[in-house]
Amino acid sequence: MRPHIWKVSAAMFAAALLALTITEADASQTYFKPAIDDIIATSAGPEKVAVESNRLAVYTHAGNLLAGFPVAVGTDTIVSSPALADLIGDPLREIVVIGRDQAGLHTLYIYNGDGSLRGSSALPSGETTYYDPVARLRPGLTQDEILVATVSGKILR
Protein backbone atom coordinates (compact mmCIF):
# COMPACT_ATOMS: atom_id res chain seq x y z
CA MET A 1 0.00 0.00 0.00
CA ARG A 2 1.36 3.39 -0.98
CA PRO A 3 1.40 6.18 1.64
CA HIS A 4 -0.96 9.06 0.92
CA ILE A 5 0.95 12.18 -0.09
CA TRP A 6 -0.60 15.57 0.65
CA LYS A 7 0.05 18.48 -1.64
CA VAL A 8 -0.14 21.81 0.14
CA SER A 9 -0.54 25.04 -1.77
CA ALA A 10 0.92 28.32 -0.55
CA ALA A 11 -2.61 29.62 0.13
CA MET A 12 -3.43 26.59 2.30
CA PHE A 13 -0.15 27.02 4.23
CA ALA A 14 -0.80 30.75 4.80
CA ALA A 15 -4.37 30.03 5.97
CA ALA A 16 -3.08 27.42 8.43
CA LEU A 17 -0.50 29.85 9.84
CA LEU A 18 -3.13 32.55 10.20
CA ALA A 19 -5.41 30.15 12.06
CA LEU A 20 -2.60 29.32 14.51
CA THR A 21 -1.58 32.93 15.14
CA ILE A 22 -3.03 34.80 18.12
CA THR A 23 -2.31 38.31 19.29
CA GLU A 24 -0.94 39.32 22.68
CA ALA A 25 -4.37 40.67 23.64
CA ASP A 26 -6.11 37.43 22.75
CA ALA A 27 -3.60 35.41 24.72
CA SER A 28 -3.82 37.50 27.87
CA GLN A 29 -7.61 37.66 27.81
CA THR A 30 -8.01 33.93 27.34
CA TYR A 31 -5.37 32.31 29.51
CA PHE A 32 -5.34 33.67 33.03
CA LYS A 33 -3.35 32.12 35.86
CA PRO A 34 -5.01 31.86 39.27
CA ALA A 35 -3.32 33.26 42.37
CA ILE A 36 -3.27 31.45 45.72
CA ASP A 37 -2.65 33.04 49.12
CA ASP A 38 -4.41 34.21 52.28
CA ILE A 39 -6.80 37.08 51.58
CA ILE A 40 -9.26 36.60 54.46
CA ALA A 41 -8.58 35.72 58.09
CA THR A 42 -11.60 33.44 58.63
CA SER A 43 -10.72 30.71 56.12
CA ALA A 44 -8.93 27.49 57.08
CA GLY A 45 -6.33 27.77 54.32
CA PRO A 46 -5.20 29.88 51.38
CA GLU A 47 -7.79 31.14 48.92
CA LYS A 48 -7.68 30.76 45.12
CA VAL A 49 -8.36 33.88 43.05
CA ALA A 50 -9.28 33.34 39.41
CA VAL A 51 -10.76 35.22 36.46
CA GLU A 52 -13.92 33.53 35.21
CA SER A 53 -16.22 35.01 32.56
CA ASN A 54 -14.60 38.45 32.98
CA ARG A 55 -15.19 38.45 36.75
CA LEU A 56 -12.96 37.90 39.76
CA ALA A 57 -13.89 34.73 41.61
CA VAL A 58 -12.41 33.71 44.95
CA TYR A 59 -12.66 30.19 46.31
CA THR A 60 -11.96 29.00 49.83
CA HIS A 61 -9.40 26.31 50.52
CA ALA A 62 -12.33 23.86 50.58
CA GLY A 63 -13.39 24.93 47.06
CA ASN A 64 -16.45 27.02 47.92
CA LEU A 65 -17.08 30.40 46.28
CA LEU A 66 -16.30 33.10 48.85
CA ALA A 67 -19.12 35.45 49.86
CA GLY A 68 -19.01 38.71 47.90
CA PHE A 69 -17.76 37.05 44.72
CA PRO A 70 -17.76 36.91 41.72
CA VAL A 71 -17.02 40.60 41.14
CA ALA A 72 -16.96 42.53 37.86
CA VAL A 73 -14.45 45.34 37.40
CA GLY A 74 -17.05 47.89 36.42
CA THR A 75 -17.67 47.66 32.69
CA ASP A 76 -13.99 47.01 31.91
CA THR A 77 -12.61 43.85 30.37
CA ILE A 78 -10.08 42.12 32.61
CA VAL A 79 -6.75 41.90 30.75
CA SER A 80 -4.49 40.38 33.40
CA SER A 81 -4.22 37.48 35.74
CA PRO A 82 -4.92 38.46 39.34
CA ALA A 83 -1.98 39.32 41.57
CA LEU A 84 -2.08 39.17 45.35
CA ALA A 85 -0.22 41.80 47.34
CA ASP A 86 -0.06 43.10 50.90
CA LEU A 87 -0.68 46.76 50.20
CA ILE A 88 -1.64 47.90 53.72
CA GLY A 89 0.91 46.08 55.90
CA ASP A 90 -1.36 43.42 57.43
CA PRO A 91 -0.75 39.68 56.92
CA LEU A 92 -3.58 39.41 54.36
CA ARG A 93 -3.34 40.08 50.63
CA GLU A 94 -5.39 42.38 48.42
CA ILE A 95 -6.39 41.38 44.88
CA VAL A 96 -4.86 43.39 42.03
CA VAL A 97 -6.06 43.15 38.43
CA ILE A 98 -5.89 45.31 35.30
CA GLY A 99 -8.98 46.23 33.28
CA ARG A 100 -9.38 47.91 29.91
CA ASP A 101 -12.37 50.07 29.00
CA GLN A 102 -14.05 50.40 25.60
CA ALA A 103 -11.79 53.35 24.72
CA GLY A 104 -8.71 51.17 25.27
CA LEU A 105 -7.61 52.85 28.52
CA HIS A 106 -6.17 50.60 31.23
CA THR A 107 -6.92 50.82 34.96
CA LEU A 108 -5.35 49.01 37.91
CA TYR A 109 -8.03 47.77 40.35
CA ILE A 110 -7.48 46.71 43.96
CA TYR A 111 -10.06 44.60 45.80
CA ASN A 112 -10.33 43.51 49.42
CA GLY A 113 -10.91 39.90 50.40
CA ASP A 114 -14.63 40.59 50.86
CA GLY A 115 -15.05 41.70 47.23
CA SER A 116 -15.20 45.44 47.95
CA LEU A 117 -13.19 47.81 45.79
CA ARG A 118 -10.29 49.29 47.79
CA GLY A 119 -9.15 51.62 45.01
CA SER A 120 -8.22 52.05 41.39
CA SER A 121 -5.66 53.96 39.40
CA ALA A 122 -5.79 54.76 35.70
CA LEU A 123 -2.61 53.89 33.84
CA PRO A 124 -1.18 56.76 31.78
CA SER A 125 -3.12 57.45 28.59
CA GLY A 126 -1.43 55.93 25.57
CA GLU A 127 0.21 53.15 27.61
CA THR A 128 -0.95 49.66 26.70
CA THR A 129 -0.35 46.63 28.87
CA TYR A 130 -1.04 42.98 28.21
CA TYR A 131 1.06 41.78 31.11
CA ASP A 132 0.15 40.71 34.63
CA PRO A 133 0.84 43.08 37.52
CA VAL A 134 3.69 42.02 39.81
CA ALA A 135 3.91 42.57 43.56
CA ARG A 136 7.27 43.03 45.21
CA LEU A 137 8.35 43.80 48.74
CA ARG A 138 10.97 46.53 48.81
CA PRO A 139 13.74 46.15 51.41
CA GLY A 140 12.90 47.83 54.69
CA LEU A 141 9.17 48.14 53.97
CA THR A 142 6.25 46.14 55.38
CA GLN A 143 3.97 46.41 52.36
CA ASP A 144 4.29 45.44 48.71
CA GLU A 145 4.41 47.73 45.73
CA ILE A 146 2.79 46.93 42.38
CA LEU A 147 4.75 47.00 39.13
CA VAL A 148 3.13 46.93 35.69
CA ALA A 149 5.07 46.47 32.44
CA THR A 150 3.76 48.17 29.31
CA VAL A 151 4.03 47.09 25.69
CA SER A 152 6.44 49.99 25.10
CA GLY A 153 8.80 48.56 27.74
CA LYS A 154 8.09 50.99 30.59
CA ILE A 155 7.72 49.78 34.17
CA LEU A 156 4.94 51.62 36.03
CA ARG A 157 4.71 51.73 39.84
C-alpha positions in Angstrom: 0.0 0.0 0.0 1.4 3.4 -1.0 1.4 6.2 1.6 -1.0 9.1 0.9 1.0 12.2 -0.1 -0.6 15.6 0.7 0.0 18.5 -1.6 -0.1 21.8 0.1 -0.5 25.0 -1.8 0.9 28.3 -0.5 -2.6 29.6 0.1 -3.4 26.6 2.3 -0.2 27.0 4.2 -0.8 30.7 4.8 -4.4 30.0 6.0 -3.1 27.4 8.4 -0.5 29.8 9.8 -3.1 32.5 10.2 -5.4 30.2 12.1 -2.6 29.3 14.5 -1.6 32.9 15.1 -3.0 34.8 18.1 -2.3 38.3 19.3 -0.9 39.3 22.7 -4.4 40.7 23.6 -6.1 37.4 22.7 -3.6 35.4 24.7 -3.8 37.5 27.9 -7.6 37.7 27.8 -8.0 33.9 27.3 -5.4 32.3 29.5 -5.3 33.7 33.0 -3.3 32.1 35.9 -5.0 31.9 39.3 -3.3 33.3 42.4 -3.3 31.4 45.7 -2.6 33.0 49.1 -4.4 34.2 52.3 -6.8 37.1 51.6 -9.3 36.6 54.5 -8.6 35.7 58.1 -11.6 33.4 58.6 -10.7 30.7 56.1 -8.9 27.5 57.1 -6.3 27.8 54.3 -5.2 29.9 51.4 -7.8 31.1 48.9 -7.7 30.8 45.1 -8.4 33.9 43.1 -9.3 33.3 39.4 -10.8 35.2 36.5 -13.9 33.5 35.2 -16.2 35.0 32.6 -14.6 38.4 33.0 -15.2 38.5 36.8 -13.0 37.9 39.8 -13.9 34.7 41.6 -12.4 33.7 44.9 -12.7 30.2 46.3 -12.0 29.0 49.8 -9.4 26.3 50.5 -12.3 23.9 50.6 -13.4 24.9 47.1 -16.5 27.0 47.9 -17.1 30.4 46.3 -16.3 33.1 48.8 -19.1 35.5 49.9 -19.0 38.7 47.9 -17.8 37.1 44.7 -17.8 36.9 41.7 -17.0 40.6 41.1 -17.0 42.5 37.9 -14.4 45.3 37.4 -17.1 47.9 36.4 -17.7 47.7 32.7 -14.0 47.0 31.9 -12.6 43.8 30.4 -10.1 42.1 32.6 -6.8 41.9 30.7 -4.5 40.4 33.4 -4.2 37.5 35.7 -4.9 38.5 39.3 -2.0 39.3 41.6 -2.1 39.2 45.4 -0.2 41.8 47.3 -0.1 43.1 50.9 -0.7 46.8 50.2 -1.6 47.9 53.7 0.9 46.1 55.9 -1.4 43.4 57.4 -0.8 39.7 56.9 -3.6 39.4 54.4 -3.3 40.1 50.6 -5.4 42.4 48.4 -6.4 41.4 44.9 -4.9 43.4 42.0 -6.1 43.2 38.4 -5.9 45.3 35.3 -9.0 46.2 33.3 -9.4 47.9 29.9 -12.4 50.1 29.0 -14.1 50.4 25.6 -11.8 53.3 24.7 -8.7 51.2 25.3 -7.6 52.8 28.5 -6.2 50.6 31.2 -6.9 50.8 35.0 -5.4 49.0 37.9 -8.0 47.8 40.3 -7.5 46.7 44.0 -10.1 44.6 45.8 -10.3 43.5 49.4 -10.9 39.9 50.4 -14.6 40.6 50.9 -15.1 41.7 47.2 -15.2 45.4 47.9 -13.2 47.8 45.8 -10.3 49.3 47.8 -9.2 51.6 45.0 -8.2 52.0 41.4 -5.7 54.0 39.4 -5.8 54.8 35.7 -2.6 53.9 33.8 -1.2 56.8 31.8 -3.1 57.5 28.6 -1.4 55.9 25.6 0.2 53.1 27.6 -0.9 49.7 26.7 -0.3 46.6 28.9 -1.0 43.0 28.2 1.1 41.8 31.1 0.1 40.7 34.6 0.8 43.1 37.5 3.7 42.0 39.8 3.9 42.6 43.6 7.3 43.0 45.2 8.3 43.8 48.7 11.0 46.5 48.8 13.7 46.2 51.4 12.9 47.8 54.7 9.2 48.1 54.0 6.2 46.1 55.4 4.0 46.4 52.4 4.3 45.4 48.7 4.4 47.7 45.7 2.8 46.9 42.4 4.7 47.0 39.1 3.1 46.9 35.7 5.1 46.5 32.4 3.8 48.2 29.3 4.0 47.1 25.7 6.4 50.0 25.1 8.8 48.6 27.7 8.1 51.0 30.6 7.7 49.8 34.2 4.9 51.6 36.0 4.7 51.7 39.8 
